[in-house]
Amino acid sequence: MGVLIRTLNTQIPPFSQMFLRYIGSSAISLIFVFLNKNSLKPKNLSDFFLLLFIGIFGYSLSTIFFTFSVLNTNLSTVLFIFSTYVVITPLLTYIFLKETMNKNIWPAIVLSLLGTYLLFKPDFSTINFGTILALLASISASIYYTGSRKLKNYPSPVITAYSTICGVVTASLLSLLFERNFYFTAGPQISKTIVSISPFIWFIVLIFAIDNFASWLFVNKGFQKVQGGTGSIILLTEPVLGTILGIVLYGETLTLSAIIGISFILGGILLAMLKN
């Protein structure tokens, strides 16, 4: 996500890039719901409000905070701070869902966080606006994971559809409020407009929309199967796979600390998946 956000930012301002990819994600979500013959009707009013709550304060805000954190500080620091959801999520599921955690979870969390620190090597020499936003993104994501776990009796495509629709509404209002000139050209001095987006950037928007839909669909499905603490730690496979892709696609090299960090993360994941 970090790389794609910065790529889109060359031609599309932050709120608008979220809005455009959310449109694609929500369209794919609704098609998926239709093909699976799922019903979008909630079982009760409280579930409906919970679907809206996690869609706005979890899905939408986590993406907004993450996007602006990437644009305001270095990526390694953002990814490390965002990874603190492995601590926040089990606490929220314990408080609100009364989920008991097996004895391996906290050692797994410590091991995983140490691994992410060694992998990302964050720079904490200055605490700026971007680092605060990264923490807010982590909290919002944890709210989403907890709510998704609470709604585990709903099909994952339905949860994803509600979330992406909330994303469309939220991002559209923010983009029209703060980035109106992107859609309605105010004069020749405005260089970034929706009509000036290159075909390559539109392609990235499409790829991002598909990626956004698929990742949250799998997240919702995953939290139906495992507890919040375990699921949040398993999500740390993302930076491990990202590092491997960097080696395969871009010929990047691994430092010793990165190798140790990946080993710690994988060890923490395996430890979290043990029942006893």
C-alpha positions as CSV (number, residue, x, y, z in Angstrom):
1,M,0.0,0.0,0.0
2,G,2.8,2.4,0.9
3,V,4.4,2.2,-2.6
4,L,1.0,2.5,-4.4
5,I,-0.1,5.5,-2.3
6,R,3.1,7.4,-3.2
7,T,2.7,6.4,-6.9
8,L,-0.8,7.7,-7.0
9,N,0.1,10.9,-5.1
10,T,2.1,12.1,-8.2
11,Q,-1.2,12.8,-10.0
12,I,-4.0,12.2,-7.5
13,P,-4.4,14.0,-4.2
14,P,-4.8,11.8,-1.0
15,F,-8.6,11.9,-0.4
16,S,-9.4,11.6,-4.1
17,Q,-7.1,8.5,-4.6
18,M,-9.0,6.9,-1.7
19,F,-12.3,7.8,-3.2
20,L,-11.4,6.5,-6.7
21,R,-10.1,3.1,-5.4
22,Y,-13.0,2.8,-3.0
23,I,-15.4,3.1,-5.9
24,G,-13.7,0.1,-7.6
25,S,-13.5,-1.9,-4.4
26,S,-17.2,-1.3,-3.5
27,A,-18.3,-2.3,-7.1
28,I,-16.3,-5.5,-6.9
29,S,-17.7,-6.2,-3.4
30,L,-21.3,-5.8,-4.5
31,I,-20.7,-8.1,-7.5
32,F,-19.2,-10.6,-5.2
33,V,-22.2,-10.4,-2.8
34,F,-24.5,-10.9,-5.8
35,L,-22.6,-13.9,-7.2
36,N,-22.6,-15.5,-3.7
37,K,-26.3,-14.7,-3.3
38,N,-25.7,-13.1,0.1
39,S,-28.2,-10.7,1.6
40,L,-27.1,-7.2,2.6
41,K,-30.0,-6.9,5.1
42,P,-28.6,-6.9,8.7
43,K,-30.1,-9.3,11.2
44,N,-30.9,-6.5,13.6
45,L,-30.5,-2.8,14.2
46,S,-27.5,-3.1,16.4
47,D,-25.6,-5.1,13.8
48,F,-26.5,-2.5,11.2
49,F,-25.0,0.3,13.3
50,L,-21.9,-1.9,14.1
51,L,-21.4,-2.5,10.3
52,L,-21.6,1.3,9.8
53,F,-19.3,2.0,12.8
54,I,-16.5,-0.2,11.7
55,G,-16.9,0.9,8.1
56,I,-16.4,4.6,9.0
57,F,-14.2,4.5,12.1
58,G,-12.3,1.4,11.3
59,Y,-12.0,0.9,7.6
60,S,-12.3,4.5,6.3
61,L,-10.3,6.2,9.1
62,S,-7.6,3.6,9.2
63,T,-6.9,4.1,5.5
64,I,-7.1,7.9,5.8
65,F,-4.7,8.0,8.7
66,F,-2.3,5.4,7.0
67,T,-2.3,7.3,3.8
68,F,-1.4,10.6,5.4
69,S,1.2,9.0,7.7
70,V,3.0,7.6,4.6
71,L,3.0,11.0,3.0
72,N,4.3,12.8,6.2
73,T,7.0,10.5,7.5
74,N,9.3,7.7,6.4
75,L,7.7,4.4,5.5
76,S,9.7,2.2,7.8
77,T,8.5,4.1,10.8
78,V,4.9,4.1,9.6
79,L,4.9,0.3,9.1
80,F,6.4,-0.4,12.5
81,I,4.0,1.9,14.4
82,F,1.1,0.5,12.4
83,S,2.2,-3.0,13.5
84,T,1.2,-2.1,17.1
85,Y,-2.2,-3.4,16.2
86,V,-0.9,-6.8,17.4
87,V,-1.1,-5.3,20.9
88,I,-4.2,-3.2,20.6
89,T,-6.5,-5.8,18.9
90,P,-6.2,-8.5,21.6
91,L,-6.8,-5.9,24.3
92,L,-10.0,-4.7,22.5
93,T,-11.3,-8.2,21.9
94,Y,-10.7,-9.1,25.5
95,I,-12.5,-5.9,26.8
96,F,-15.4,-5.9,24.4
97,L,-15.8,-9.5,23.3
98,K,-14.5,-11.2,26.5
99,E,-12.2,-13.4,24.4
100,T,-9.7,-15.2,26.5
101,M,-6.2,-15.6,25.0
102,N,-4.1,-18.7,25.2
103,K,-0.8,-18.4,27.1
104,N,1.3,-18.1,24.0
105,I,-0.3,-14.9,22.7
106,W,1.7,-12.3,24.8
107,P,5.1,-14.0,24.2
108,A,4.2,-14.2,20.5
109,I,3.3,-10.4,20.5
110,V,6.6,-9.5,22.1
111,L,8.6,-11.7,19.7
112,S,6.6,-10.3,16.7
113,L,7.1,-6.6,17.7
114,L,10.8,-7.2,18.2
115,G,10.9,-8.8,14.8
116,T,9.1,-5.9,13.1
117,Y,11.5,-3.4,14.8
118,L,14.5,-5.3,13.4
119,L,12.9,-5.6,10.0
120,F,11.9,-2.0,9.6
121,K,14.5,-0.1,11.7
122,P,12.2,2.8,12.4
123,D,13.6,6.3,13.1
124,F,12.2,7.8,16.3
125,S,14.7,10.7,16.4
126,T,11.7,13.0,15.9
127,I,8.0,12.4,16.6
128,N,6.0,14.2,14.0
129,F,2.5,14.4,12.6
130,G,3.1,11.3,10.5
131,T,4.0,9.1,13.4
132,I,0.9,10.2,15.3
133,L,-1.3,9.4,12.3
134,A,0.4,6.0,12.0
135,L,-0.6,5.2,15.6
136,L,-4.2,6.4,14.9
137,A,-4.3,4.1,11.8
138,S,-3.3,1.2,14.1
139,I,-6.0,2.0,16.6
140,S,-8.6,2.3,13.8
141,A,-7.5,-0.9,12.2
142,S,-7.8,-2.7,15.6
143,I,-11.3,-1.3,15.9
144,Y,-12.1,-2.8,12.6
145,Y,-10.6,-6.2,13.4
146,T,-12.6,-6.3,16.7
147,G,-15.8,-5.4,15.0
148,S,-15.2,-7.9,12.2
149,R,-14.7,-10.6,14.9
150,K,-18.0,-9.5,16.5
151,L,-19.8,-9.9,13.2
152,K,-18.3,-13.3,12.5
153,N,-21.8,-14.7,11.7
154,Y,-22.1,-12.5,8.7
155,P,-20.6,-13.6,5.3
156,S,-17.3,-11.8,4.8
157,P,-18.4,-10.3,1.4
158,V,-21.2,-8.6,3.2
159,I,-19.0,-7.0,5.8
160,T,-16.5,-6.0,3.0
161,A,-19.4,-4.4,1.0
162,Y,-20.6,-2.3,3.9
163,S,-17.0,-1.2,4.6
164,T,-16.2,-0.2,1.1
165,I,-19.5,1.7,0.7
166,C,-18.7,3.6,3.9
167,G,-15.3,4.3,2.4
168,V,-16.8,5.7,-0.8
169,V,-19.2,8.0,1.1
170,T,-16.5,9.2,3.6
171,A,-13.8,9.8,1.0
172,S,-16.1,11.5,-1.5
173,L,-17.2,14.0,1.1
174,L,-13.6,14.7,2.2
175,S,-12.3,14.9,-1.4
176,L,-15.1,17.3,-2.4
177,L,-14.5,19.4,0.7
178,F,-10.7,19.6,0.5
179,E,-9.8,18.8,-3.1
180,R,-12.6,20.3,-5.1
181,N,-10.3,21.8,-7.6
182,F,-9.2,18.3,-8.6
183,Y,-12.7,17.7,-10.0
184,F,-13.7,21.2,-11.0
185,T,-10.7,23.0,-12.6
186,A,-10.3,26.5,-11.2
187,G,-7.9,27.8,-13.8
188,P,-4.8,27.0,-15.8
189,Q,-2.7,27.1,-12.6
190,I,-4.3,23.8,-11.4
191,S,-2.1,21.0,-12.8
192,K,-3.7,18.0,-11.0
193,T,-7.2,17.4,-12.3
194,I,-9.2,14.2,-12.8
195,V,-9.0,14.6,-16.6
196,S,-5.2,14.8,-16.6
197,I,-4.7,11.4,-15.0
198,S,-2.5,9.2,-17.2
199,P,-3.6,5.7,-18.3
200,F,-0.8,4.1,-16.1
201,I,-2.1,5.8,-13.0
202,W,-5.7,4.7,-13.8
203,F,-4.3,1.2,-14.1
204,I,-2.7,1.6,-10.6
205,V,-6.1,2.7,-9.3
206,L,-7.7,-0.4,-10.7
207,I,-5.0,-2.7,-9.2
208,F,-5.3,-0.9,-5.9
209,A,-9.0,-1.3,-5.9
210,I,-8.7,-5.1,-6.5
211,D,-6.0,-5.4,-3.9
212,N,-8.1,-3.4,-1.4
213,F,-11.1,-5.5,-1.9
214,A,-9.3,-8.8,-1.7
215,S,-7.2,-8.0,1.4
216,W,-10.2,-6.9,3.5
217,L,-12.3,-9.8,2.3
218,F,-9.6,-12.2,3.5
219,V,-9.2,-10.2,6.7
220,N,-13.0,-10.5,7.4
221,K,-13.0,-14.2,6.6
222,G,-9.9,-14.8,8.7
223,F,-11.3,-13.1,11.8
224,Q,-14.3,-15.4,11.5
225,K,-12.0,-18.4,12.0
226,V,-9.5,-17.2,14.7
227,Q,-9.5,-15.0,17.7
228,G,-8.4,-11.3,17.6
229,G,-5.0,-11.8,19.2
230,T,-4.1,-14.7,16.9
231,G,-5.4,-13.1,13.8
232,S,-3.6,-9.8,14.3
233,I,-0.3,-11.6,14.7
234,I,-0.9,-13.7,11.6
235,L,-1.4,-10.4,9.7
236,L,2.3,-9.7,10.2
237,T,3.0,-12.1,7.4
238,E,2.3,-9.0,5.2
239,P,5.7,-7.2,5.8
240,V,7.5,-10.6,5.6
241,L,6.0,-11.3,2.1
242,G,6.6,-7.7,1.1
243,T,10.3,-8.0,1.9
244,I,10.4,-11.3,-0.1
245,L,8.7,-9.6,-3.0
246,G,11.2,-6.8,-2.8
247,I,14.0,-9.3,-3.2
248,V,12.3,-11.1,-6.1
249,L,11.1,-8.1,-8.1
250,Y,13.6,-5.4,-7.3
251,G,16.8,-7.4,-6.4
252,E,16.9,-5.9,-2.9
253,T,19.3,-7.5,-0.4
254,L,18.6,-8.5,3.1
255,T,20.5,-7.2,6.1
256,L,21.4,-9.4,9.0
257,S,18.9,-7.6,11.2
258,A,16.1,-8.0,8.6
259,I,16.8,-11.8,8.5
260,I,16.7,-12.0,12.3
261,G,13.5,-9.8,12.3
262,I,11.7,-12.0,9.8
263,S,12.7,-15.1,11.8
264,F,11.3,-13.5,15.0
265,I,8.0,-12.6,13.2
266,L,7.5,-16.1,11.8
267,G,8.4,-17.5,15.2
268,G,5.8,-15.3,16.8
269,I,3.2,-16.3,14.2
270,L,3.8,-20.0,14.8
271,L,3.7,-19.5,18.6
272,A,0.4,-17.6,18.3
273,M,-1.1,-20.5,16.3
274,L,-0.3,-23.1,18.9
275,K,-3.3,-23.9,21.0
276,N,-1.5,-24.6,24.3
